[in-house]
Amino acid sequence: MRRKPLALALAATAVVATWAAPASAATPDAATAPPPLRWGPCPGPNAPERLQCATLKVPLDYRDPAGRRIDIAVSRLPSEKPAQRRGVLFTNPGGPGGSGLTYPALLAGAKLPQQVLDNYDLIGFDPRGVARSTPVTCDLTPSQLKRGAFPAYAHNPGDVVREARYARTIARQCAASDTAWMLPHTTTANTARDMDRLRAALGERRISYLGASYGTQLGATYAQLFPERGDRIVLDSALGPRGYDVTAFRLLARGMEDRFPDFAAYASEHPEYGLGTTPAKVEATFSALARRLDAEPAGNIDGTLFRGLSLELLYSDATLPALAKMWRTLKAGKPYPFEPTPDQENTAAARLHVLCADSRWPRHQLGYQLNVLVDRARYPKLGGSTANITPCAFWPSEHREPPVRIDDRGPSNILLVQNERDPGTPLAGALKLRQALGQRARMVTVDQGGHGVYPFGANTCANEAATRFLTTGKRPAGDLRCAANTP
């Protein structure tokens, strides 16, 4: 997932004087420190300049540190001003299933302020199971990949029963794949432990962190497991405290409802798209297109994929024209091109591995049928899909560790930044994470739509708040709301 704008303000960071580190925060490298990383050129013909890459071997199962090992691919964009260097800033662009190896170069080439680049070596990595870090597979076919990431939009209980057959097939493919041995170990908690091994291999006592979307779950998990190892932690566009579980998946439908009025206003102000001259008429166009594509797909695009692509293109104001053009094409009865990229199988498989292993998803179809009934009424644009049954309902559960519980124990060194109308990680979930973190966090919310705040967005208030924290350690004295930027 991605990002956008947010905040200004000063005030000293309050650090809690007394707190107890949980037992799960035991140092994974206490017995044997990992070897130093050996940096070299990054792989690929288009590898960014100055970006260095390395590989670290880590335990597959941290309960068996001497057992089987897997590769973690890591990158570094060094500070060009060593005298100003504070330490390392780990980064994660979201997912789960997304590669982060080239993300430091993307940040540097975009809008990450120079003082942040001077203060830190930027660290990127492919999480376990992804791309160059011992990738997983579910042997997903091209037709399965073309179906998209969401369950079919359910209009009635029978649609849930039909989707269950498909979901069970996907779960069985994952369990029968050549990488099935990684199923119980490809989790956010283990990725956080991998981060701490990387920290040790870098020779750093503590790390700072900038993570977006699913990266907020990873950052919160690291802060929970290793509270004494975190320096300055920025969580951008946050999931709730239970991460990407069944509740967060259902909440995507609310996110689409929260964000949709921004697009309806945009489309109605651009009559050249022919989608409606008022927001209400644009909404009627959406409903008509979804019904038509449910009944008769246009090429690869059925009603479910239409809804999913629409959600994705709501992530940024910059993609609203593309969303309007897609609707215009489909409204005219023309096919809209959609083909999976070659790396999409690993991305989709890694996403399933993490989502399904991180938490237990309900197994009974009746519960999903009831959820569909509720969410289709509350959030009609997407609720019938995100409340439907997924492969996680049929995931193997052997050897699964309990989810990491996020709470308020630990130092006060976390800043949350959040758009008010975020379609991917709605404000409702971020507020729950803020509540769970208690005194550990401050939160900056921005009066704008889109998924992602820092540093790609244009909101001066938000950007200054995040930059100030990363470069000086100062956060707002209390939670802060940033008004929308005015022209």
C-alpha positions in Angstrom: 0.0 0.0 0.0 1.1 3.7 -0.3 1.0 7.3 1.2 0.5 11.2 1.2 0.5 14.5 3.5 0.5 15.8 7.4 1.8 18.1 10.5 3.8 20.8 12.5 4.4 21.3 16.2 7.0 21.1 18.9 7.3 19.8 22.4 9.6 17.6 24.3 9.3 13.8 24.1 8.2 12.3 27.3 10.0 9.1 28.2 8.5 6.7 30.7 10.8 6.2 33.6 9.6 2.8 34.7 8.2 0.0 32.6 8.7 -3.8 32.3 10.0 -5.3 29.1 7.9 -8.4 28.2 9.5 -11.8 28.2 9.0 -12.0 24.4 11.5 -9.2 24.0 14.4 -11.6 24.7 17.4 -10.7 22.5 17.4 -13.2 19.6 21.2 -12.7 19.1 22.1 -13.0 22.8 23.9 -16.3 22.3 25.5 -15.8 18.9 25.8 -12.3 17.3 25.2 -12.4 13.5 28.2 -11.7 11.3 28.6 -8.2 9.9 26.9 -7.5 6.6 29.0 -7.6 3.5 27.8 -4.8 1.2 28.0 -4.9 -2.5 26.1 -3.7 -5.6 22.3 -4.3 -5.6 21.0 -6.9 -8.0 19.2 -6.1 -11.2 20.1 -4.0 -14.3 18.2 -1.0 -13.0 19.6 -1.0 -9.4 19.6 2.5 -8.0 22.9 4.3 -7.7 24.5 4.5 -4.2 22.2 1.8 -2.9 24.1 -1.1 -1.4 22.8 -4.6 -0.8 23.7 -7.6 1.3 22.1 -10.8 2.6 21.8 -12.1 6.1 21.0 -15.7 7.2 18.4 -15.8 10.0 16.6 -18.6 11.8 13.4 -19.9 10.1 12.0 -20.6 13.6 13.4 -18.4 16.4 12.4 -21.1 18.9 15.1 -23.2 17.2 17.9 -20.7 16.5 20.3 -23.4 15.5 17.9 -25.0 13.0 17.1 -24.2 9.4 18.0 -20.8 8.1 16.6 -18.5 5.4 17.9 -15.5 3.6 16.9 -11.9 4.3 17.9 -9.4 1.5 18.8 -5.9 2.9 19.8 -2.6 1.4 21.5 0.6 2.7 21.5 4.1 1.4 24.3 5.7 3.5 24.2 9.2 4.8 26.5 11.4 2.9 27.3 13.4 6.0 28.8 11.0 8.5 29.4 13.9 11.0 25.6 14.4 11.2 24.7 10.8 11.2 22.5 9.7 14.1 22.0 6.0 13.2 19.9 3.9 10.9 16.3 4.4 9.8 14.6 1.1 8.9 11.8 1.5 6.3 8.9 -0.5 5.1 6.5 0.6 2.3 3.6 -1.7 3.3 2.0 -5.0 2.1 2.2 -7.6 3.4 3.9 -9.2 0.4 5.6 -6.1 -0.9 9.3 -5.7 -1.6 11.1 -3.0 0.3 14.7 -3.5 -1.0 14.7 -0.4 -3.2 12.4 1.7 -1.0 15.3 3.8 0.5 16.2 5.0 -3.0 12.5 5.8 -3.7 12.3 7.8 -0.5 15.4 9.7 -1.4 14.3 10.4 -4.9 10.9 11.6 -3.8 10.4 14.1 -1.0 12.2 12.8 2.1 13.9 15.9 3.5 17.6 16.3 3.2 18.1 16.6 6.9 16.6 13.1 7.4 18.8 11.7 4.7 21.8 13.3 6.4 20.8 12.0 9.9 20.4 8.4 8.9 21.5 5.5 6.8 18.3 4.4 5.2 17.7 0.7 5.5 15.4 -1.3 3.3 14.7 -5.1 3.1 12.5 -7.7 1.6 10.5 -9.3 4.5 10.8 -13.0 4.8 9.0 -14.8 2.1 9.2 -11.9 -0.3 11.2 -11.5 -3.5 14.9 -12.0 -2.7 14.3 -13.1 0.9 13.6 -16.9 0.5 10.3 -16.3 -1.5 7.2 -18.3 -0.8 4.7 -19.6 -3.4 1.1 -20.9 -3.5 1.4 -22.0 -7.1 -1.3 -19.5 -8.1 -2.4 -19.8 -11.7 -2.7 -16.8 -14.0 -6.5 -17.0 -13.8 -6.3 -17.0 -10.0 -4.1 -14.0 -10.1 -6.4 -12.2 -12.4 -9.2 -12.7 -9.9 -7.5 -10.1 -7.6 -7.0 -10.0 -3.9 -10.6 -9.8 -2.7 -13.2 -12.5 -2.3 -16.1 -12.4 -4.7 -18.8 -9.9 -3.8 -21.5 -11.9 -2.0 -25.1 -10.9 -2.6 -26.6 -13.8 -0.7 -25.6 -16.7 1.6 -25.1 -19.0 -1.4 -22.3 -16.8 -2.7 -20.4 -17.4 0.6 -20.8 -21.1 0.1 -19.4 -20.9 -3.4 -16.6 -18.6 -2.4 -15.6 -21.1 0.4 -14.9 -23.8 -2.2 -12.5 -21.4 -4.0 -10.9 -20.2 -0.8 -10.3 -23.8 0.3 -8.6 -24.6 -3.0 -6.2 -21.7 -2.5 -5.4 -22.7 1.0 -4.7 -26.3 -0.1 -2.4 -25.1 -2.9 -0.4 -23.1 -0.4 -0.2 -26.1 2.0 1.0 -28.4 -0.9 3.5 -26.0 -2.4 7.3 -26.4 -2.3 7.5 -23.7 0.3 4.9 -25.1 2.6 7.6 -25.6 5.3 7.5 -21.8 5.7 3.8 -21.5 6.4 3.8 -21.2 10.2 6.9 -19.1 10.2 6.1 -16.3 7.7 4.6 -13.9 10.3 4.9 -10.3 11.3 6.4 -11.3 14.6 9.2 -13.2 12.9 9.8 -10.4 10.4 10.2 -8.1 13.5 12.8 -10.6 14.9 14.6 -10.6 11.5 14.8 -6.8 11.8 16.5 -7.1 15.2 19.0 -9.6 13.7 19.7 -7.0 11.0 20.1 -4.4 13.7 22.7 -6.5 15.4 24.5 -7.2 12.1 24.6 -3.5 11.4 26.3 -3.0 14.8 23.6 -0.7 16.0 22.3 -0.5 19.6 18.9 1.0 18.5 17.0 1.7 15.3 14.6 4.3 14.1 11.7 3.3 11.9 9.4 4.7 9.1 6.7 2.3 8.1 3.5 2.8 6.1 0.2 0.8 6.0 1.0 -2.8 6.9 4.4 -1.4 7.8 2.7 0.2 10.9 1.8 -3.3 12.1 5.4 -4.4 11.6 6.7 -1.3 13.4 4.3 -1.6 16.3 5.2 -5.3 16.7 8.9 -4.5 16.7 8.3 -1.8 19.4 6.4 -4.3 21.5 8.9 -7.2 21.2 12.0 -5.0 21.5 11.0 -1.8 23.3 14.5 -1.0 24.4 15.8 -1.2 20.8 13.5 1.4 19.3 14.7 5.0 18.9 12.3 7.2 16.9 9.3 5.3 15.3 6.9 6.8 12.8 3.8 4.8 11.9 2.1 6.2 8.8 -1.5 5.2 7.9 -2.0 2.7 10.7 -3.8 -0.6 11.1 -5.5 -1.3 14.4 -3.7 -3.0 17.3 -4.5 -6.5 16.1 -3.0 -5.8 12.7 -4.3 -7.1 9.4 -6.9 -9.5 10.9 -10.4 -10.3 9.8 -11.7 -7.0 11.4 -9.1 -4.9 9.5 -10.0 -6.7 6.3 -13.7 -5.9 6.8 -12.8 -2.3 7.6 -11.5 -1.8 4.1 -15.2 -1.4 3.1 -15.6 1.5 5.5 -12.4 3.0 4.1 -13.9 3.0 0.6 -17.1 4.7 1.9 -15.0 7.3 3.8 -12.9 8.2 0.7 -15.5 7.9 -2.1 -17.0 11.4 -1.6 -13.7 12.9 -2.6 -13.8 11.1 -6.0 -17.5 11.8 -6.5 -16.8 15.5 -6.1 -13.8 15.3 -8.5 -15.7 13.4 -11.2 -18.8 15.6 -11.0 -16.5 18.7 -11.4 -15.1 17.1 -14.6 -18.1 16.5 -16.9 -15.7 15.3 -19.7 -15.7 11.9 -18.1 -19.4 11.5 -18.4 -19.8 9.9 -14.9 -22.4 12.4 -13.5 -22.8 16.1 -12.9 -23.4 15.7 -9.2 -21.8 13.5 -6.5 -25.1 11.6 -6.2 -25.1 10.8 -9.9 -21.4 9.7 -9.8 -22.4 7.3 -7.0 -25.3 6.0 -9.1 -22.8 5.4 -11.9 -20.7 3.2 -9.6 -23.7 1.2 -8.5 -24.9 0.7 -12.1 -21.4 -0.4 -13.3 -20.9 -2.8 -10.4 -24.3 -4.4 -11.1 -23.7 -4.7 -14.8 -20.2 -6.2 -14.3 -21.5 -8.6 -11.7 -24.0 -9.9 -14.4 -21.7 -9.7 -17.4 -17.9 -9.1 -17.0 -16.0 -7.0 -19.5 -13.0 -9.1 -20.4 -11.2 -9.8 -17.1 -13.1 -7.2 -15.2 -16.1 -8.5 -13.2 -17.9 -6.6 -10.5 -15.5 -7.8 -7.7 -12.4 -6.7 -9.6 -14.1 -3.4 -10.6 -14.7 -2.7 -6.9 -11.1 -3.7 -5.9 -9.5 -1.6 -8.7 -11.6 1.3 -7.7 -10.5 1.1 -4.1 -6.8 0.9 -5.2 -7.2 4.0 -7.4 -8.7 5.9 -4.5 -5.4 5.7 -2.6 -4.0 8.9 -4.1 -5.4 12.1 -5.5 -2.9 11.7 -8.3 -4.7 8.5 -9.5 -8.3 9.9 -9.5 -8.0 10.8 -13.2 -7.0 7.2 -13.9 -10.0 6.0 -11.9 -12.4 8.2 -13.9 -10.9 7.0 -17.2 -11.3 3.4 -16.1 -15.0 4.0 -15.3 -15.5 5.8 -18.6 -14.0 2.9 -20.5 -16.2 0.3 -18.8 -19.3 2.5 -19.0 -18.8 2.6 -22.8 -18.7 -1.2 -22.8 -15.1 -1.4 -23.8 -12.6 -3.8 -22.1 -10.2 -2.4 -19.6 -6.7 -4.0 -19.7 -5.7 -5.8 -16.5 -2.9 -8.3 -16.5 -0.9 -9.6 -13.5 2.8 -8.8 -13.5 5.4 -11.7 -13.4 6.2 -11.1 -9.7 2.5 -11.0 -8.6 2.4 -14.7 -7.7 5.0 -14.2 -5.0 3.4 -11.0 -3.8 0.0 -12.7 -3.5 1.4 -15.8 -1.9 3.4 -13.8 0.7 0.4 -11.7 1.5 -1.7 -14.8 2.2 1.1 -16.3 4.3 1.3 -13.3 6.6 -2.5 -12.5 6.8 -3.4 -16.1 7.5 -0.6 -17.0 9.9 -0.7 -13.8 12.0 -4.1 -14.3 13.5 -6.9 -16.9 13.6 -9.7 -16.2 11.1 -13.2 -17.6 11.7 -13.8 -21.0 10.1 -17.6 -21.3 10.0 -19.4 -20.1 6.9 -22.5 -18.9 8.9 -20.5 -16.2 10.5 -19.3 -14.9 7.1 -22.9 -15.0 5.8 -24.0 -12.8 8.7 -21.1 -10.5 8.3 -21.9 -10.1 4.6 -25.5 -9.3 5.4 -24.3 -6.6 7.9 -21.5 -5.0 5.8 -23.4 -5.0 2.6 -26.0 -2.8 4.3 -23.4 -0.6 6.1 -20.8 -0.3 3.3 -22.6 -1.4 0.1 -19.7 -0.5 -2.3 -17.3 -3.2 -1.0 -18.8 -4.8 2.1 -20.1 -7.9 0.3 -16.6 -8.7 -0.7 -14.4 -7.9 2.3 -16.9 -9.6 4.7 -16.8 -12.8 2.5 -14.8 -15.9 3.4 -11.1 -16.0 2.5 -8.4 -18.7 2.3 -7.4 -17.8 5.9 -10.5 -19.7 7.1 -8.9 -22.9 5.9 -5.3 -22.2 6.7 -3.2 -24.9 8.5 -3.0 -23.9 12.2 -0.2 -26.2 13.5 2.7 -24.7 15.4 1.2 -21.2 15.2 2.3 -18.7 17.9 -0.2 -16.4 19.5 -0.5 -12.9 18.0 1.7 -10.2 19.6 -0.5 -8.0 21.8 0.2 -4.3 21.3 -0.1 -2.3 24.6 1.2 0.8 26.3 4.2 -0.7 28.0 7.4 0.9 26.8 9.1 4.2 26.0 7.2 7.1 24.6 8.8 7.3 21.2 6.1 6.7 18.6 4.4 9.2 16.2 1.3 8.2 14.3 0.4 10.2 11.1 -3.0 9.5 9.5 -5.3 10.9 6.9 -8.9 11.3 8.0 -10.3 9.7 4.8 -7.9 6.8 4.2 -9.4 4.0 2.1 -6.7 1.4 2.9 -6.2 1.9 6.6 -9.3 3.8 7.8 -9.1 6.3 10.6 -11.3 4.1 12.8 -8.5 1.5 13.0 -5.7 4.0 13.5 -7.6 5.5 16.5 -7.7 2.0 18.1 -4.0 1.6 17.7 -3.5 5.1 19.2 -5.7 4.1 22.2 -3.8 0.8 22.7 -0.4 2.6 22.7 -1.5 5.1 25.3 1.3 7.3 26.6 3.8 5.7 24.2 2.4 7.6 21.2 1.3 10.9 19.8 -1.0 11.1 16.8 -1.3 13.6 13.9 -4.4 13.5 11.8 -4.9 15.3 8.5 -8.0 16.7 6.9 -7.5 15.0 3.6 -8.2 11.7 1.7 -5.8 9.1 0.4 -3.6 6.4 1.7 -0.3 7.5 3.1 1.0 10.8 4.6 4.8 11.1 4.9 6.8 12.1 2.9 5.0 11.9 -0.4 2.1 14.2 0.5 2.0 18.0 0.4 0.5 18.8 3.8 3.1 21.1 5.4 1.8 20.7 8.9 2.1 16.9 8.8 5.4 16.8 7.0 7.0 19.2 9.4 5.8 17.2 12.4 7.2 13.9 11.1 10.5 15.5 10.0 10.9 17.4 13.3 10.5 14.1 15.2 12.9 12.2 13.1 15.6 14.9 13.2 15.2 16.3 16.8 13.1 13.7 18.7 10.5 16.3 19.5 6.8 15.5 19.0 3.6 17.5 19.4 2.8 18.0 23.1 -0.5 16.3 22.5 -2.4 14.8 19.6 -2.6 17.2 16.7 -5.0 17.8 13.9 -3.7 19.4 10.7 -6.1 21.3 8.4 -6.1 20.7 4.7 -3.6 22.6 2.7 -5.1 25.6 1.0 -3.9 26.7 -2.5 
